[in-house]
């Protein structure tokens, strides 16, 4: 034999278990099907997902797509041996990019790469993705799981996703609609969402061994906290898309910024036209305790914190002044606290935190 063994090589002996993959698909079918809208044409198990959107309410539909992942938050999930919520983060990262154009999410696909395929592990991951899709009112119409022995260790995994939405061309949001004096409405984020985990891990765990990290993570998040550090770090992202896309009069919104890696200074300028600036009053919102714990334990400068993390603001809407009240009232009714962060004004461009 080429491998010097008495038995012939098989895919299983090389580290890929086809039977485990089939068992995983069987476990997730009901969860995936629960996300289907009447517009889903395909069934689970085909080579591609099919979706027939109802475009009767659109005069000039524009399809919008986005793709993203969960980053090294997956490593924290592995340490904590907790996989049932990180799928929600994947959905949030994808659909909350879509909604920045004014689009309504339609459907999503996921990609799971994993060192060794465990059907129960996959069931937890996909269960979270399905839960997120239901929150976002989007259908999970397909996906892929790939076992990568030798490339990833047992238990290691990564998640990526792809989402599609639709919006009328005349109702697209973007920098071109923003004018001097427009208000900035922040949507609260109680946690890191899925960004900045490389810095957070370095600050909270340093050079600790995996066993030491597990001990720290299973302990109180800080003195007096009733929750563990792992619980707080793995708290799923709020999904904003459904609340934002259901605002009664979306025409009062000019543009939108999803506050991910890069924080407010790195993302808000993407929703502003050249020659305009934004002033953010930091005192207008409360920075959640978890960010200050990361900052204190890592000795991180304030500017760096705001450059990496959302610091408690997960999305910013740029709104016509007369639309502030109705937008905030709707979002609050969807259980999303909001802040009046500041406003847009003529200037050199960029974001100023005061």
VEXKOL-352373 format. One line per field, with one value per atom (N, C-alpha, C): atom name; x, y, z. Coordinates in steps of 0.1 Angstrom, whole numbers, plus 2048, in hexadecimal, padded with zeros to 3 digits. Layout:
N
atomo	CA:...;
px	X:...;
py	Y:...;
pz	Z:...;
END
This chain:
354
atomo	N:CA:C:N:CA:C:N:CA:C:N:CA:C:N:CA:C:N:CA:C:N:CA:C:N:CA:C:N:CA:C:N:CA:C:N:CA:C:N:CA:C:N:CA:C:N:CA:C:N:CA:C:N:CA:C:N:CA:C:N:CA:C:N:CA:C:N:CA:C:N:CA:C:N:CA:C:N:CA:C:N:CA:C:N:CA:C:N:CA:C:N:CA:C:N:CA:C:N:CA:C:N:CA:C:N:CA:C:N:CA:C:N:CA:C:N:CA:C:N:CA:C:N:CA:C:N:CA:C:N:CA:C:N:CA:C:N:CA:C:N:CA:C:N:CA:C:N:CA:C:N:CA:C:N:CA:C:N:CA:C:N:CA:C:N:CA:C:N:CA:C:N:CA:C:N:CA:C:N:CA:C:N:CA:C:N:CA:C:N:CA:C:N:CA:C:N:CA:C:N:CA:C:N:CA:C:N:CA:C:N:CA:C:N:CA:C:N:CA:C:N:CA:C:N:CA:C:N:CA:C:N:CA:C:N:CA:C:N:CA:C:N:CA:C:N:CA:C:N:CA:C:N:CA:C:N:CA:C:N:CA:C:N:CA:C:N:CA:C:N:CA:C:N:CA:C:N:CA:C:N:CA:C:N:CA:C:N:CA:C:N:CA:C:N:CA:C:N:CA:C:N:CA:C:N:CA:C:N:CA:C:N:CA:C:N:CA:C:N:CA:C:N:CA:C:N:CA:C:N:CA:C:N:CA:C:N:CA:C:N:CA:C:N:CA:C:N:CA:C:N:CA:C:N:CA:C:N:CA:C:N:CA:C:N:CA:C:N:CA:C:N:CA:C:N:CA:C:N:CA:C:N:CA:C:N:CA:C:N:CA:C:N:CA:C:N:CA:C:N:CA:C:N:CA:C:N:CA:C:N:CA:C:N:CA:C:N:CA:C:N:CA:C:N:CA:C:N:CA:C:N:CA:C:N:CA:C:N:CA:C:N:CA:C:N:CA:C:N:CA:C:N:CA:C:N:CA:C:N:CA:C:N:CA:C:N:CA:C:N:CA:C:N:CA:C:N:CA:C:N:CA:C:N:CA:C:N:CA:C:N:CA:C:N:CA:C:N:CA:C:N:CA:C:N:CA:C:N:CA:C:N:CA:C:N:CA:C:N:CA:C:N:CA:C:N:CA:C:N:CA:C:N:CA:C:N:CA:C:N:CA:C:N:CA:C:N:CA:C:N:CA:C:N:CA:C:N:CA:C:N:CA:C:N:CA:C:N:CA:C:N:CA:C:N:CA:C:N:CA:C:N:CA:C:N:CA:C:N:CA:C:N:CA:C:N:CA:C:N:CA:C:N:CA:C:N:CA:C:N:CA:C:N:CA:C:N:CA:C:N:CA:C:N:CA:C:N:CA:C:N:CA:C:N:CA:C:N:CA:C:N:CA:C:N:CA:C:N:CA:C:N:CA:C:N:CA:C:N:CA:C:N:CA:C:N:CA:C:N:CA:C:N:CA:C:N:CA:C:N:CA:C:N:CA:C:N:CA:C:N:CA:C:N:CA:C:N:CA:C:N:CA:C:N:CA:C:N:CA:C:N:CA:C:N:CA:C:N:CA:C:N:CA:C:N:CA:C:N:CA:C:N:CA:C:N:CA:C:N:CA:C:N:CA:C:N:CA:C:N:CA:C:N:CA:C:N:CA:C:N:CA:C:N:CA:C:N:CA:C:N:CA:C:N:CA:C:N:CA:C:N:CA:C:N:CA:C:N:CA:C:N:CA:C:N:CA:C:N:CA:C:N:CA:C:N:CA:C:N:CA:C:N:CA:C:N:CA:C:N:CA:C:N:CA:C:N:CA:C:N:CA:C:N:CA:C:N:CA:C:N:CA:C:N:CA:C:N:CA:C:N:CA:C:N:CA:C:N:CA:C:N:CA:C:N:CA:C:N:CA:C:N:CA:C:N:CA:C:N:CA:C:N:CA:C:N:CA:C:N:CA:C:N:CA:C:N:CA:C:N:CA:C:N:CA:C:N:CA:C:N:CA:C:N:CA:C:N:CA:C:N:CA:C:N:CA:C:N:CA:C:N:CA:C:N:CA:C:N:CA:C:N:CA:C:N:CA:C:N:CA:C:N:CA:C:N:CA:C:N:CA:C:N:CA:C:N:CA:C:N:CA:C:N:CA:C:N:CA:C:N:CA:C:N:CA:C:N:CA:C:N:CA:C:N:CA:C:N:CA:C:N:CA:C:N:CA:C:N:CA:C:N:CA:C:N:CA:C:N:CA:C:N:CA:C:N:CA:C:N:CA:C:N:CA:C:N:CA:C:N:CA:C:N:CA:C:N:CA:C:N:CA:C:N:CA:C:N:CA:C:N:CA:C:N:CA:C:N:CA:C:N:CA:C:N:CA:C:N:CA:C:N:CA:C:N:CA:C:N:CA:C:N:CA:C:N:CA:C:N:CA:C:N:CA:C:N:CA:C:N:CA:C:N:CA:C:N:CA:C:N:CA:C:N:CA:C:N:CA:C:N:CA:C:N:CA:C:N:CA:C:N:CA:C:N:CA:C:N:CA:C:N:CA:C:N:CA:C:N:CA:C:N:CA:C:N:CA:C:N:CA:C:N:CA:C:N:CA:C:N:CA:C:N:CA:C:N:CA:C:N:CA:C:N:CA:C:N:CA:C:N:CA:C:N:CA:C:N:CA:C:N:CA:C:N:CA:C:N:CA:C:N:CA:C:N:CA:C:N:CA:C:N:CA:C:N:CA:C;
px	808:800:809:804:80C:80F:806:808:810:814:81B:813:806:7FC:7F7:7F1:7EC:7DE:7D7:7C9:7C9:7C0:7C0:7BB:7BF:7BB:7AC:7A5:798:797:78C:78A:789:783:781:78F:797:7A4:7AD:7AA:7B1:7AC:7A1:79C:78E:788:77B:771:766:75C:74F:74D:741:734:734:728:725:72F:72C:726:72A:725:716:713:705:6FC:702:6FB:6F8:702:701:6F5:6F5:6EB:6DD:6DC:6CF:6CB:6D4:6D1:6CD:6D2:6CF:6C3:6BE:6B3:6A7:6A2:696:699:6A5:6A9:6AA:6B0:6B1:6A3:69B:68E:685:688:680:682:68D:690:689:684:67F:673:673:668:661:655:64E:656:660:668:673:676:680:67B:682:67E:685:691:699:696:69B:69A:6A8:6A9:6B6:6BD:6CA:6D1:6D4:6CF:6D2:6E0:6E4:6F1:6F1:6E6:6E5:6D7:6D7:6CB:6C4:6B6:6AF:6A4:6A3:69A:693:686:67E:677:67E:679:66C:664:658:65C:65D:661:656:64A:63E:63E:644:644:650:658:664:663:666:666:673:67E:68B:694:692:699:6A8:6AF:6BE:6C1:6C8:6CD:6DA:6DB:6E6:6EC:6F9:6FF:70B:70D:718:71D:72A:730:738:739:741:743:74A:74C:74B:74F:74F:75D:767:775:779:782:787:77E:771:767:765:768:766:770:77C:785:780:77A:774:769:761:756:75C:768:76E:773:77A:77E:773:768:75C:754:757:74F:740:73E:730:72E:725:724:716:70D:6FF:6FB:704:700:709:714:71D:718:70E:708:6FF:6FA:6F3:6FC:708:712:715:716:718:70D:701:6F5:6F6:6F9:6F9:704:710:71A:717:70F:70B:6FF:6F4:6E8:6E9:6F1:6F2:6FB:703:70A:700:6F7:6ED:6E4:6DF:6D5:6DB:6E8:6EE:6EB:6E6:6E2:6D3:6CC:6BE:6B7:6BF:6B9:6B3:6A9:6A3:6AA:6AF:6B5:6AB:6AF:6A6:6AB:6B7:6BC:6CB:6D0:6DE:6E3:6F0:6F7:702:706:711:71C:728:733:73A:73B:741:74D:759:765:769:76D:76F:77A:781:78C:787:77D:777:768:761:752:74B:744:73C:72D:724:717:710:713:70D:712:71F:726:71F:71E:718:709:702:6F4:6F3:6FD:6FD:700:70A:70E:703:6FD:6F3:6E6:6E4:6D8:6D9:6E5:6E6:6E4:6EA:6E8:6D9:6D2:6C3:6BC:6C0:6B9:6BB:6C8:6CB:6C3:6C1:6BA:6AB:6A6:698:697:6A0:6A0:6A1:6A9:6AB:6A0:697:68C:693:69D:6A4:6A4:6A4:6A4:6B2:6B5:6C2:6C0:6C4:6C1:6CC:6D7:6E2:6EE:6F8:704:70E:719:723:72B:72E:736:742:74E:75A:763:767:770:77F:787:795:79F:7A0:7AA:7B9:7C1:7CF:7D1:7C6:7C6:7C0:7B6:7B1:7B0:7B3:7B2:7A4:7A2:795:78F:783:77C:77D:787:789:77F:77A:770:770:76B:768:75B:755:748:749:743:742:734:72F:721:720:715:712:703:700:6F2:6EE:6E1:6DC:6CF:6CE:6C2:6BD:6B2:6AD:6A8:6A9:6A4:6A1:697:694:6A0:6A4:6AF:6AC:6A0:69C:69D:69E:69E:6AB:6B5:6C3:6C8:6CE:6D5:6E3:6E9:6F7:6FC:709:70F:709:705:6FF:6F3:6EC:6E0:6E2:6EE:6F1:6F3:6ED:6EE:6F3:6F8:6FC:6F1:6F4:6EA:6E2:6E4:6DD:6E2:6D9:6DC:6E2:6E9:6EF:6E9:6E1:6DB:6E2:6E7:6EE:6E5:6E8:6E0:6E9:6E4:6EC:6F1:6FE:703:709:704:708:715:71B:726:72F:73A:743:73E:732:72D:737:73D:746:753:757:763:76C:779:783:787:784:787:796:79D:7AC:7B2:7AE:7B3:7AD:7A0:799:7A0:7A3:7A9:7B7:7BF:7CC:7CB:7C1:7BF:7BB:7B1:7AB:7B2:7B9:7C0:7CF:7D4:7E3:7E9:7F3:7FB:7F6:7EB:7E6:7E5:7E6:7E4:7D5:7D2:7C4:7BD:7C3:7BC:7BA:7C4:7C3:7B8:7B7:7AD:79F:79D:790:78C:796:793:78F:797:793:786:783:777:76A:76C:761:75E:767:766:75E:75B:753:75A:752:758:760:75C:764:75F:766:762:753:74B:73D:734:739:730:72A:71D:716:717:71E:720:72E:731:73F:744:751:758:754:754:750:742:739:72B:72A:731:731:737:742:749:741:73A:732:724:720:712:710:706:704:701:705:702:6F3:6F0:6E2:6E1:6D7:6D4:6CB:6D0:6C9:6C0:6C3:6BD:6AE:6A8:699:693:698:693:695:6A1:6A4:69C:69C:695:685:680:672:66E:677:674:669:65E:653:656:65D:661:671:676:684:68A:682:688:68E:68B:692:6A0:6A4:6B2:6BA:6C5:6CD:6D8:6DE:6E9:6EA:6F3:6F4:702:707:714:713:718:719:726:726:733:739:742:74A:758:762:770:773:77A:77D:776:76B:764:75C:758:751:75A:766:76F:771:772:775:769:75D:751:747:746:73C:740:74D:750:74C:74A:746:738:730:722:721:72C:72B:732:72D:733:740:748:754:751:759:757:74E:74A:741:747:745:74A:73F:742:739:73F:736:73B:733:73A:733:736:72B:72C:72D:739:73B:732:72F:727:719:715:707:703:70D:70A:713:70E:716:71E:72B:734:732:72E:72C:738:737:742:74C:748:751:75D:759:764:76E:769:772:77B:776:77E:789:786:790:79B:796:79F:7A8:7A2:7AA:7B4:7B0:7B9:7C4:7C1:7CB:7D3:7CF:7D6:7D5:7C9:7C7:7C2:7C8:7C5:7B6:7B0:7A2:7A0:7A9:7A8:7A9:7B1:7B2:7A5:79F:792:788:787:77C:780:78C:790:78E:78D:78C:77D:777:76B:75F:753:747:744:749:748:73A:731:723:719:71F:716:718:70E:710:70C:705:700:6FD:6FF:6FC:6F3:6E8:6DF:6E1:6E3:6E4:6D6:6CF:6C1:6BE:6B4:6AF:6AB:6AD:6A9:69B:692:683:680:689:686:68B:692:698:68E:683:67A:673:66F:668:672:67E:688:68B:68E:692:686:67A:66E:66C:66E:66C:677:683:68E:68C:688:686:67B:670:665:66A:675:67B:686:686:68F:69D:6A0:6AD:6AF:6B7:6B9:6C1:6BE:6C5:6CB:6D4:6DA:6DB:6D9:6DC:6EA:6F3:701:707:701:706:701:708:703:70E:70A:713:714:71F:721:72C:72B:736:743:74D:75B:764:770:77A:778:76E:76C:771:76C:770:767:76B:763:76A:763:769:762:769:763:765:75B:75C:756;
py	7F4:800:80D:817:824:82A:827:82D:824:819:80F:808:809:802:7F5:7EC:7E0:7E2:7EC:7EF:7FA:7FA:804:811:81C:829:82C:832:837:846:84C:85A:85B:851:852:851:848:846:852:85A:866:872:870:87A:880:87B:881:876:879:870:874:86D:870:86D:862:85E:869:86E:879:885:888:893:891:885:881:882:87E:87E:88D:895:8A4:8AA:8A7:8AC:8A8:89C:897:89E:8A2:8A9:8B7:8BD:8CC:8CF:8C4:8C7:8CF:8CA:8D1:8DF:8E2:8F0:8F9:8F4:8FC:8FE:8F4:8F5:8FF:901:90A:919:91B:929:92C:922:923:92C:936:93E:937:93C:936:939:941:944:93A:931:927:91C:91A:910:903:903:8F7:8EF:8E3:8DB:8D9:8D4:8D2:8C6:8C7:8BC:8BD:8C7:8C9:8CF:8D2:8D8:8E7:8ED:8FC:8FF:90B:910:918:918:920:928:934:93E:946:947:94E:95A:966:971:977:97B:983:991:996:9A3:9AD:9A8:9B0:9BE:9C0:9CD:9D6:9D2:9D9:9DE:9EB:9F0:9EE:9EE:9EC:9E5:9D8:9D1:9D0:9D2:9D0:9C5:9BB:9B1:9B5:9B2:9B6:9AA:9A8:99C:9A0:998:99A:98C:98C:980:984:97B:97E:971:972:967:96B:962:965:968:967:969:960:965:95C:95B:960:95D:94D:947:938:931:937:931:932:93D:93E:933:931:927:919:916:90A:908:912:911:90F:916:914:908:901:8F6:8FA:905:90B:910:909:90C:910:912:914:923:92C:93A:941:93B:942:943:93A:93B:948:94D:959:965:964:96E:96E:963:962:969:966:96C:97C:980:98E:995:98F:995:997:98E:98E:997:995:99C:9AB:9AE:9BB:9C4:9BD:9C4:9C8:9BE:9C0:9CC:9CD:9D7:9E5:9E6:9F4:9FA:9F2:9F8:9FB:9F7:9F8:9EB:9E1:9D4:9CC:9C4:9BA:9AC:9A5:998:98E:986:97C:96E:96B:95D:95D:952:951:943:942:935:935:92A:929:91F:921:918:915:908:904:8FC:900:8F8:8F3:8E6:8E0:8D6:8D4:8CB:8BC:8B9:8AC:8AD:8A8:8AA:8A2:8A8:8A2:8A7:89E:8A2:8AB:8A8:8B0:8BE:8BF:8CC:8D4:8CE:8D5:8D9:8D0:8D3:8E0:8E1:8EE:8FA:8F9:904:908:8FF:902:906:901:905:914:919:927:92F:92A:931:932:927:927:931:931:93A:948:94C:959:95D:953:956:958:951:954:962:966:974:97E:97B:985:984:97A:978:974:96C:967:958:952:944:93E:934:92D:922:925:91C:913:914:90A:90D:904:905:8FA:8FA:8F0:8ED:8E1:8DE:8D6:8DA:8D3:8CF:8C2:8BD:8BE:8C5:8C8:8C1:8B4:8AE:8B2:8B4:8B8:8C7:8CE:8DC:8E3:8DD:8E2:8D6:8DA:8CF:8CC:8C0:8BC:8C7:8CA:8D4:8E2:8E5:8F2:8F3:8FF:902:911:913:921:922:92E:930:93C:93A:945:945:950:950:95A:959:961:964:971:975:97D:97D:984:98B:998:9A0:9A8:9AF:9B7:9C5:9CF:9DC:9E3:9EC:9F4:9FE:A00:A09:A17:A1B:A29:A2A:A1F:A1F:A1B:A1A:A17:A21:A1D:A26:A27:A33:A34:A42:A45:A52:A5D:A5A:A65:A6B:A65:A6B:A73:A73:A7A:A89:A90:A9F:AA4:AB0:AB7:AB8:AB5:AB6:AA9:A9E:A92:A8C:A85:A7F:A71:A6E:A60:A59:A4E:A46:A39:A36:A2A:A1F:A13:A07:A00:9FD:9F7:9E9:9E7:9D9:9D6:9CC:9C9:9C1:9BE:9B5:9B8:9AF:9B1:9AE:9A8:9A2:997:999:98F:995:9A0:9A8:9AB:9AC:9B0:9A4:998:98D:98A:98D:98B:993:9A0:9A9:9A6:9A2:99E:992:988:97C:97F:988:98B:993:99C:9A3:99B:992:98A:97E:978:96B:96B:975:976:969:965:959:94C:94D:941:935:929:91D:91A:911:90E:90A:902:8FE:90A:913:91F:928:929:931:92C:91F:919:91C:91C:91F:92D:936:945:947:941:944:93F:934:92E:935:93F:946:953:95B:967:971:978:981:98C:990:999:997:99D:99B:9A0:997:99A:997:993:990:982:982:975:96D:972:96B:967:95D:959:961:962:969:963:956:94F:953:953:957:965:96E:97C:97C:976:976:96F:965:95D:962:96C:972:976:971:974:982:986:993:996:9A2:9A6:9A7:9A2:9A3:9AF:9B9:9C6:9C6:9BD:9BF:9BF:9B6:9B5:9C2:9C7:9D3:9DF:9E0:9EB:9EB:9DF:9DE:9E0:9DF:9E0:9EE:9F8:A05:A0B:A10:A14:A1D:A27:A31:A30:A27:A26:A31:A3A:A45:A4F:A50:A5A:A55:A49:A45:A47:A4E:A51:A46:A42:A37:A30:A26:A1D:A17:A16:A10:A04:9F9:9ED:9EE:9EF:9F2:9E4:9E0:9D4:9D7:9CF:9D1:9DF:9E7:9F5:9FE:9F9:A02:A0D:A17:A22:A2A:A2D:A35:A2F:A21:A1A:A17:A17:A13:A1F:A28:A33:A3B:A3E:A46:A3F:A32:A2B:A2E:A34:A38:A47:A4E:A5D:A61:A6C:A71:A78:A79:A80:A8F:A94:AA2:AA4:A99:A9A:A92:A97:A91:A8D:A85:A81:A84:A8A:A8C:A82:A7A:A71:A75:A76:A7A:A6C:A69:A5C:A5B:A66:A66:A63:A62:A60:A51:A48:A3A:A34:A29:A22:A17:A17:A0C:A00:9F4:9E8:9E4:9DF:9DB:9D2:9C9:9C0:9C7:9D2:9D9:9DF:9E5:9EB:9E0:9D4:9C9:9C6:9C5:9C2:9CD:9D9:9E5:9E5:9E3:9E3:9D8:9CC:9C0:9C0:9C7:9C7:9D4:9DE:9EA:9F1:9F1:9F6:A04:A0C:A1A:A1C:A27:A2A:A2B:A31:A33:A25:A1C:A0E:A07:A08:A01:A05:A12:A17:A14:A11:A0E:9FF:9F7:9E8:9E3:9E8:9E3:9EC:9E7:9EF:9F8:9F4:9FC:9FE:9F6:9F8:9FD:A00:A05:9FC:9F3:9E9:9EE:9F8:9FE:A0C:A14:A23:A26:A2C:A31:A40:A44:A53:A57:A60:A62:A71:A74:A81:A86:A93:A98:A95:A96:A94:A86:A7D:A6E:A68:A6F:A69:A63:A69:A64:A57:A57:A4A:A3F:A41:A37:A31:A3A:A35:A2E:A33:A2D:A1F:A1D:A10:A06:A0A:A02:9FE:A07:A05:9FA:9FB:9F2:9E4:9E3:9D6:9D2:9D8:9D5:9D8:9E2:9E6:9F4:9F6:A03:A0C:A19:A21:A2D:A34:A40:A4B:A57:A62:A65:A61:A62:A6F:A76:A83:A86:A8C:A90:A91:A92:A94:AA3:AA7:AB5:AB6:AC1:AC4:AC5:ABF:ABF:AB7:AB4:AAE:A9F:A99:A8B:A84:A78:A70:A72:A6C:A6B:A71:A7A:A80:A7B:A75:A70:A7B:A80:A8B:A87;
pz	800:800:800:7FA:7F8:806:810:81D:826:821:82A:833:832:83B:835:83D:837:831:836:831:827:81D:813:81A:814:819:816:81F:81C:820:81C:820:82F:835:844:84B:846:84C:84A:83F:83D:845:84C:855:852:847:843:844:84C:84F:847:83C:833:83B:842:84A:854:85B:865:85E:852:84B:847:843:840:84D:858:865:869:866:86A:861:855:84C:851:855:85A:867:86F:87C:879:86F:86D:864:85E:854:859:865:86A:86E:873:877:86B:860:854:84E:84D:847:84F:85C:864:85F:858:853:846:83F:831:831:827:824:818:814:809:7FC:7FC:7F0:7ED:7F7:7F5:7EC:7E1:7D7:7D9:7DD:7DE:7EB:7EC:7F8:7FE:80A:810:80A:807:801:7F2:7EC:7DE:7DC:7CF:7CD:7CE:7CE:7CF:7D5:7DC:7E1:7D7:7D7:7CD:7D5:7D0:7D6:7CC:7CC:7C3:7CA:7CA:7D2:7CD:7D6:7D2:7D0:7C3:7C0:7BC:7C0:7BC:7C2:7CD:7D4:7D0:7C6:7C2:7B4:7B2:7A4:79C:7A4:79E:7A8:7AA:7B5:7B2:7BD:7BD:7C7:7C2:7CB:7D2:7DF:7E7:7ED:7ED:7F3:7FD:806:810:815:819:81F:82B:834:840:848:853:85C:86B:874:882:888:880:885:890:899:8A3:8AF:8AE:8B8:8B8:8AD:8AC:8B5:8B8:8C1:8CF:8D3:8E0:8E2:8D7:8D8:8DA:8D4:8D5:8E4:8E9:8F7:901:8FE:907:904:8F9:8F5:8F4:8EE:8ED:8DF:8D7:8C9:8C4:8CD:8C9:8C6:8C9:8C6:8BC:8B9:8B0:8A1:89E:891:890:89B:89B:897:89C:898:889:883:875:86D:871:86A:86C:878:87B:872:871:869:85B:855:847:845:84C:848:84D:857:85C:853:84A:840:835:831:827:82A:836:83A:839:838:837:82A:820:813:813:81D:81D:819:816:811:81C:819:821:81E:828:825:820:817:811:815:812:815:819:81E:822:820:81E:81D:827:82C:836:831:837:834:841:845:851:84E:852:851:85F:860:86D:86C:877:878:877:880:880:881:878:878:883:88B:896:893:890:88D:897:8A4:8AF:8AF:8AC:8AB:89F:894:888:88B:892:895:89E:8A7:8AF:8A7:89F:896:88D:886:87C:883:88F:897:89A:89D:8A0:893:888:87B:878:879:877:880:88C:896:891:88D:888:87C:873:866:86A:873:877:87D:885:88B:87F:875:86A:85F:861:857:849:84A:83E:83D:832:830:82F:835:834:829:81D:812:80D:814:810:819:817:81E:81B:821:81F:82C:82F:83A:835:839:833:83F:83F:849:844:84C:848:851:851:85A:856:85F:85C:85B:857:855:861:868:874:87E:88B:895:899:89F:8A4:8AC:8AA:8B2:8AC:8A4:89D:892:890:885:881:876:872:86B:86C:865:85C:850:847:841:83C:836:82B:824:818:818:817:818:80C:808:7FD:801:7FE:801:7F5:7F6:7EB:7F0:7E7:7EA:7DD:7DD:7D1:7CF:7C2:7BF:7C4:7C4:7C8:7D7:7DF:7ED:7F3:7EB:7F0:7F9:804:80D:809:80C:809:80B:80B:80E:805:7F9:7F1:7F6:7FF:805:811:816:823:821:82A:82A:837:837:843:84D:85A:864:867:85F:861:86E:875:882:882:88C:88D:898:895:89F:8A1:8AD:8B0:8B5:8B1:8B6:8C0:8CB:8D6:8D3:8D7:8D7:8E5:8EB:8F9:8FA:8EE:8EE:8E2:8E0:8D5:8C7:8C7:8BB:8B6:8AA:8A6:8A1:8A7:8A3:8AE:8AB:8B5:8BE:8BB:8C4:8C5:8BB:8BC:8C7:8C7:8D2:8DF:8E0:8EC:8F2:8EA:8EF:8F5:8EE:8F3:900:902:90E:91A:917:922:926:91C:91F:91D:917:915:90F:916:912:919:920:928:91F:925:91E:91C:913:910:91D:925:932:93B:93C:944:93E:931:92A:92E:92D:931:93F:948:956:958:951:952:94C:940:939:940:948:950:95D:960:96D:96A:975:973:969:962:958:95F:96B:973:981:98B:999:99B:9A0:9A2:997:98B:980:982:97E:980:973:969:95C:95A:953:951:945:944:939:92C:92B:91E:91B:924:922:91B:920:91B:90D:90B:8FF:8F4:8F7:8ED:8EC:8F4:8F2:8E4:8DD:8CF:8CB:8BF:8BA:8B9:8BC:8B8:8A9:8A3:895:892:88C:88A:87E:874:867:866:86E:86D:873:87E:884:87B:875:86C:85F:859:84C:84E:85A:85C:861:861:865:85B:860:858:84C:84F:844:843:83B:83A:831:82B:823:82C:839:841:845:841:843:837:838:82D:82B:835:834:841:842:84D:84E:85A:85C:866:862:86B:872:87F:887:88A:882:883:886:880:882:87D:885:882:88A:891:89A:893:89B:895:88C:890:887:879:879:86D:864:86A:862:85F:868:865:858:856:84A:83D:83D:831:82D:837:834:832:831:830:822:81C:810:812:808:809:80D:816:81A:825:82C:837:843:84F:85B:864:86E:878:886:88F:89D:8A6:8AD:8B6:8C5:8CC:8DB:8E2:8E7:8EE:8FA:901:90D:90A:8FD:8FA:8FB:8FD:8FE:909:90E:919:913:916:911:91B:915:91E:926:931:93A:934:92B:925:91E:917:910:91A:925:92F:935:937:93C:933:926:91C:91C:91C:91C:928:934:940:941:93E:93F:935:929:91F:91E:927:926:919:913:905:905:8FD:8FC:8F7:8FB:8F8:8E9:8E2:8D3:8CC:8D1:8CC:8CE:8DA:8DD:8D3:8D0:8C7:8B9:8B6:8A8:8A5:8B0:8AE:8B1:8BC:8C0:8BE:8BE:8BC:8C9:8D4:8E1:8E5:8E1:8E5:8DA:8CE:8C3:8B7:8B4:8AA:89C:89B:88E:890:885:886:879:87B:871:86F:863:860:85B:863:861:85F:857:856:863:867:875:879:86F:873:874:871:872:87E:887:892:89B:89E:8A8:8A4:897:893:891:88D:88C:89A:8A3:8B0:8B7:8B5:8BB:8B6:8A9:8A3:8A8:8A9:8AD:8BC:8C4:8D2:8D4:8CB:8CC:8C8:8C1:8BD:8C7:8D3:8DE:8DB:8D2:8CF:8D5:8E0:8E5:8DB:8DB:8D1:8D9:8D2:8D7:8CC:8D0:8C6:8C8:8BF:8C0:8BC:8B3:8AE:8A1:898:88B:881:874:869:866:862:85E:853:84C:842:849:842:848:840:846:83F:83D:843:842:84F:851:85D:868:873:880:88B:893:89E:8AB:8B4:8C1:8CB:8D1:8DB:8E8;
END
